Amino acid sequence: MSLIRWTTAVAVATVALAACQKAETPEQTASRMQAETDSARTAIAAQNARFVRYVNANQADSLALLYPADGVILQPDMPAATGRDSIKARYAALFAPGGVMTLTTVALTANGPVAIERGTWTYMIPAQGKTPAMHLAGKSLVHWHKVNGQWMFAEDMWNNDAPAPAAPAPAARH
Amino acid sequence: MSLIRWTTAVAVATVALAACQKAETPEQTASRMQAETDSARTAIAAQNARFVRYVNANQADSLALLYPADGVILQPDMPAATGRDSIKARYAALFAPGGVMTLTTVALTANGPVAIERGTWTYMIPAQGKTPAMHLAGKSLVHWHKVNGQWMFAEDMWNNDAPAPAAPAPAARH
């Protein structure tokens, strides 16, 4: 190959590499993240649908498998719980007979294998005996992490929109 | 330029572009994110130190400026509040005279302009008249966003590790 031909090839390759190695501009980052967020939305909605189905079926085992092995829940009025065994035990203690949950995504931001989802939730507990029905509502912030192509609840926090109704006095339950 | 010279240049450029356009491997992503997390840690610690200083000085104005214009707080037992005016009003209502806050980062994950921080907090309220001292403790999950080179609290959620102590009956306050 002639020197001129090599020079041309190297020059073209250098321009190509310079173009690709340059860091994203903030606009390019925002645009790439928007595309990644759009693409994560469906998969995360499917995971949330599973979450709701397992809560409503009182399946704490299945719920815990939506979290990675080192997943963490940050539940109101309890210390954080880490790992599937702890998460399973916490959910099992939260289920109310006949309780029906809904989840709504309010905001989602994805960047590569990381996503943050802000949401709202409701949990309707039917009346039981003399205990009146309860309509709980609140919000959530979830750090999703994509593990082997699957979005999982890496860190999952929630709280309530209003103080929980006082538990009825034991005498009122019978 | 001869056809052969062009062909060579295009071939070299194609190889160069293919090498650089290849997506990161999961290992490369994890390693880059670890470096970005290490580099974000100091700046986020400095923002948290400001947060604590403003809470302890009851400076709701300054606190609100740590949030972007569309920042959101997800406070226990209240609906979400969006924007600096709402955030300022919420914090002003939370301050207790002489209250002292601490914040500790437990886990941090950064990826480009996005970071997620899990933390713990304490808030010590000294006794006042017949109202005993209160030691509150809880946890937080923060979606940080880097805006014009500055890490800000984009979405900030917290809750408690235990139910809040019952407010004393009005008669007990005097």
Interface residues (C-beta under 8 A of the other chain):
Chain A: M1 S2 I4 R5 T8 A9 V10 A11 V12 A13 V15 A16 L17 C20 Q21 P26 T29 M33 V72 L74 Q75 P76 D77 M78 P79 A80 A107 T109 N111 G112 P113 V114 I116 R118 K139 L141 H143 H145 E155 M157 W158 N159 N160 D161 A162 P163
Chain B: M1 S2 I4 R5 T8 A9 V10 A11 V12 A13 V15 A16 L17 C20 Q21 P26 T29 M33 V72 L74 Q75 P76 D77 M78 P79 A80 A107 T109 N111 G112 P113 V114 I116 R118 K139 L141 H143 H145 E155 M157 W158 N159 N160 D161 A162 P163
